[in-house]
Structure formats: C-alpha cells, structure tokens
Amino acid sequence: MLPARLNTALRRAPRWKVAAGSLVFMAVVAWFDFQTGPDVEMSIFYLPPIAAIAWYVGRREGLWSGALATALWTLAGPALRGDDVLRPGPLVWNAAVKLVFFASGAAVAAVVSNQAVRLRALAREDALTGISNRRAFFGALDRIVEWGRRTGAPWVLAYLDVDDFKKVNDELGHGTGDLVLKTVARVLREATRRIDVVARLGGDEFALLLPQTTAEQGELVVEKLMTLLEDAMGRSAWPVSFSIGVITFNAAPESGDTAVAVADACMYRVKASGKAAAAYRTWPQPGEVGGRPPRGKAARGRTA
C-alpha cells in the first residue's frame, strides 16, 4: 500500500522537487558511504544468507541473523585487520549502516516470501470456502488418473450439486447462500481423509477425489457425508438437499475430463429422478473402455 501511495505522490509532485529530493538523497548516501569507508560494500556478500533465513525461516530469525552478522563484523573486523585503535565514530557508523542494511534486506525478503506463499495458496484455493478450487482439482485429478493407470488400484470420484440453491439466494439472500457453501465445504473437509481432495468447482458444485478406495468403501463415505450434510442443513433450517453422482474407477479413464463427464452425468440422472439422493456406479462397464464420455455440462474449461 505504501509503495503505491509513494508512487502516486511522486508522480503528482513538481519535477524540480523530485530532482532536488533525489540529489539530496544521493548526497546523504554519499556522506554515509564516506563515513563508513570502503569495506561497507562487502556487506552485500552477507545479505544472501540473511535473506535466505528470512525467506525460508521467518522475518524475526532474519532480523536476528542480520544483528549477529553486524556484531561479528563490527567486533571481529578491526581485529582481523590488525587495527590497534578502535575509532568510535567510524565504528558506530559502520555498525549502524550494516544493521539497517541487513534488517531491510531481511524484512523485504520476509514480505516477498509471505506474499509468494499467499499467492500460491490463492491460486489453488477457493476464495469463499478455503477448499481446493477448480484448477487444483483438475491437477489432482490428472495425477490420480495417471496413478490409477500405473497401479491399477481403484479410486472414487463423487460429483455433488446443492439442490435448490437458487431458492436460498433468492429468498434468504446471498449472504446466507455463502454460509451454505461454506458449511458444505467444512463438512466435506472434516469428514474425509487428508489424502482425499475436496474441491468447489464453481457455483454450488463440489467434487471429491478418494484415492485407494473401493466401491464399497466409497458408498460408505458418501452415505456418511449425506447424513452429515442433511444434519448441518437441518440445524440452520436451510431448504436444500444434495444430488451426488459417485463413480468408482476400476480402470483408468481416457482422461480427467472423461472421469468428470461420467460423474457429472451420473449426478444429473439423480436430479432428473427427484434429487436428494446419491447414485453409484463403477467404471468401466461393458463397452466403455476407450469410449467417449457421456454428454454433460461438466468440462475442464467451463466456469460457473
């Protein structure tokens, strides 16, 4: 926020003020450089490890490492150079400049590191619910398809849609709608394993990836989730139910898009039959290996 305000202020200021301020700043830096002597340039070589500590460990640790480097250089430098007399003035200036330089480097590295972590998380998390987003889901789906192709182990994909969600938004408001989605995400995440992937694909559609899961195990998990979701909605008197299409893949599908299309079609058959239920099937069935996915609206590039 501060750099943006500074940039705006500099652009609005008269040019002569910017030029004069730059010259004054240059003179101050030159004076500090004269006071500290030529050895201050060597501080550049201390900065990479300090910045690395701040980046990977933390800001506080980076600041402490900068203080330690300043103390070691200030105390050991004169002794290593063979100085018999320590002049307080230059010694204090050197120490102060080094400390500010190291502390600034550590602070910048820590801020950039935190922002990088945050950006990576935002790129893979749904902003509303905090679970995986569409991009993260399809990345995990591609990996599990390849894993299933190599190992032949079964896995389960469940495609979930919140029935009558539009009614909640229209009658209770979008704030309540957001609470419904957050509650669904929380229930799904808390009731599944750490290795399972829970994602919001957009709107009121969610997906579950259950690796190393048989058809019987998948059915038990989904029935448990249905009960937990119904209880959570009932406690808040939210008029919604859930339609879920559950596919157990005993062989690798042609692609992740094929897997989603199969689960999506299964879920829409539930909706067409009255909603508020889960449908289960295994893949492939006779004649499906290498075949085309059924028609459905689920696709990697679709956005809600």
Order of alpha helices (4+ residues) and beta strands (2+ residues): alpha-alpha-alpha-alpha-alpha-alpha-beta-alpha-alpha-beta-beta-alpha-beta-alpha-beta
